Amino acid sequence: MISKNYFSALIVALTLPDICCSMDNENRWTSGAKYAEWFKKYVGHHYISHIGSDQVETTFLSGEECFALRCSYLHKGTNNIEDEKIIKDYESKSVKIEFMAEMNSDCLKLNNILLLKLEAFCYRIIEGVNNWLQDSKGNSRITSHMREIPKIHTEGFSPIPGVFIGG
C-alpha cells in the first residue's frame, strides 16, 4: 500500500483465501463455496453491521460476493459481479464493487454498488490469513503443502545435490 501498487495489492488479497482453502484440502482443489466459507469465518465479520433502531444485521460483503469479485476481476478484468454463477440467486447482492484509495469509512453501499476502502480490505484479508495460520498450527497436511510454495531465490542456491546456480 505504501508504494500505491493498488492493483497488485487487490490481486494478492483476492487470491490469498483461495491459497488457504487449497492448502487445507488434501488434493489441493478448492471451490467458490470453500472460498466463501473461509471468507465468512476469517474476514466476513468486518463487513457485517447492525443498522437502524432495531439493529437489523446487514452484510455489506459476503463470501460469495468476494468470490464473485475474485472471479470477475482475475478472469475478466472487471468489477461487475452480477453475472457470476455463485451469486446468481443471491438476494441482496451487489452488482459492482468499487475500491477507493481514500474514503472516510471502510465500506458504503449505494443501491447495488458497494464501495470499499482498498487498504482496509487488503489488511482484513491479511489479518484473516494470519488467523487461519494460527488455527492451522499443527496441521500436518497444511504444513506439507506450505513447503510447496514457490520460492524466489535472491542468492545462489543448489536445486539438486552437486549443482550450484547463481552468485
For each residue, the residues with C-beta under 8 A, 3 or more apart:
1: 4 6 9 118 119 122
2:
3:
4: 1 101
5: 8 9
6: 1 9 10 99 101 118
7: 10 11
8: 5 11 12
9: 1 5 6 12 13 118 122
10: 6 7 13 14 73 99 118 121 122
11: 7 8 14 15 73 74
12: 8 9 15 16 122
13: 9 10 16 121 122 125 126
14: 10 11 17 18 66 69 70 73 74 125
15: 11 12 18 19 70 74
16: 12 13 19 20 125 126 128 129
17: 14 20 21 35 38 39 42 43 66 70 125 128 129
18: 14 15 21 22 30 35 70
19: 15 16 22 23
20: 16 17 23 24 38 129 132
21: 17 18 24 25 30 31 34 35 38
22: 18 19 25 28 29 30 145
23: 19 20 28 136 141 142 145 146
24: 20 21 136 139 141 142
25: 21 22 28 29 30 34
26: 141
27:
28: 22 23 25 145
29: 22 25
30: 18 21 22 25 34 35
31: 21 34 35
32: 35 36 64 67 71 85 86
33: 36 37 86
34: 21 25 30 31 37 38
35: 17 18 21 30 31 32 38 39 63 66 67 70
36: 32 33 39 40 62 63 64 66 67 86
37: 33 34 40 41 63
38: 17 20 21 34 35 41 42 63 128 132
39: 17 35 36 42 43 44 62 63 66 67 128
40: 36 37 43 44 62 63
41: 37 38 44
42: 17 38 39 127 128 129 131 132
43: 17 39 40 46 47 63 66 124 125 127 128
44: 39 40 41 47 48 59 61 62 63
45: 48
46: 43 106 120 124
47: 43 44 59 60 61 62 107
48: 44 45 57 58 59 60
49: 57 58 60
50: 55 56 57 58
51: 55 56 58
52: 55 56
53:
54:
55: 50 51 52
56: 50 51 52
57: 48 49 50
58: 48 49 50 51
59: 44 47 48 62 92
60: 47 48 49 107 109 114
61: 44 47 65 66 94 97 107 114 116
62: 36 39 40 44 47 59 65 66 90 93
63: 35 36 37 38 39 40 43 44 66 67
64: 32 36 67 68 86 87 90 93
65: 61 62 68 69 81 87 90 93 94 97 114
66: 14 17 35 36 39 43 61 62 63 69 70
67: 32 35 36 39 63 64 70 71 84 86
68: 64 65 71 72 81 84 86 87 93
69: 14 65 66 72 73 79 81 97
70: 14 15 17 18 35 66 67 73 74
71: 32 67 68 74 75 76 81 84 86
72: 68 69 75 76 78 79 80 81 84
73: 10 11 14 69 70 76 77 78 79
74: 11 14 15 70 71
75: 71 72
76: 71 72 73
77: 73
78: 72 73
79: 69 72 73 96 97 98 99
80: 72 83 95 96
81: 65 68 69 71 72 84 87 93 94 95 96 97
82: 87 93 95 96 112
83: 80
84: 67 68 71 72 81 87 88
85: 32 88
86: 32 33 36 64 67 68 71 90
87: 64 65 68 81 82 84 90 93
88: 84 85
89:
90: 62 64 65 86 87 93
91:
92: 59
93: 62 64 65 68 81 82 87 90 112
94: 61 65 81 97 109 112 113 114
95: 80 81 82 112 113
96: 79 80 81 82 112 113 114
97: 61 65 69 79 81 94 113 114 116
98: 79 113 114 115 116
99: 6 10 79 115 116 117 118 121
100: 103 115 116 117 118
101: 4 6 118 119
102: 117
103: 100 106 108 115 116 117
104:
105: 108 117
106: 46 103 116 117 120 121
107: 47 60 61 114 115 116 117 120
108: 103 105 114 115
109: 60 94 113 114 115
110: 113 115
111:
112: 82 93 94 95 96
113: 94 95 96 97 98 109 110
114: 60 61 65 94 96 97 98 107 108 109
115: 98 99 100 103 107 108 109 110
116: 61 97 98 99 100 103 106 107 120 121
117: 99 100 102 103 105 106 107 120 121
118: 1 6 9 10 99 100 101 121 122
119: 1 101 122 123
120: 46 106 107 116 117 123 124
121: 10 13 99 106 116 117 118 124 125
122: 1 9 10 12 13 118 119 125 126
123: 119 120 126 127
124: 43 46 120 121 127 128
125: 13 14 16 17 43 121 122 128 129
126: 13 16 122 123 129 130
127: 42 43 123 124 130 131
128: 16 17 38 39 42 43 124 125 131 132
129: 16 17 20 42 125 126 132 133
130: 126 127 133 134
131: 42 127 128 134 135
132: 20 38 42 128 129 135 136
133: 129 130 136 137
134: 130 131 137
135: 131 132
136: 23 24 132 133 139 142
137: 133 134
138:
139: 24 136 142 143
140: 143 144
141: 23 24 26 144 145
142: 23 24 136 139 145 146
143: 139 140 146 147
144: 140 141 147 148
145: 22 23 28 141 142 148
146: 23 142 143 149
147: 143 144
148: 144 145
149: 146
150:
151:
152:
153: 156 157 166
154:
155: 166 167
156: 153 164 165 166 167
157: 153 164 165 166
158: 161 162 163 164 165
159: 163 165
160: 163
161: 158
162: 158
163: 158 159 160
164: 156 157 158
165: 156 157 158 159
166: 153 155 156 157
167: 155 156
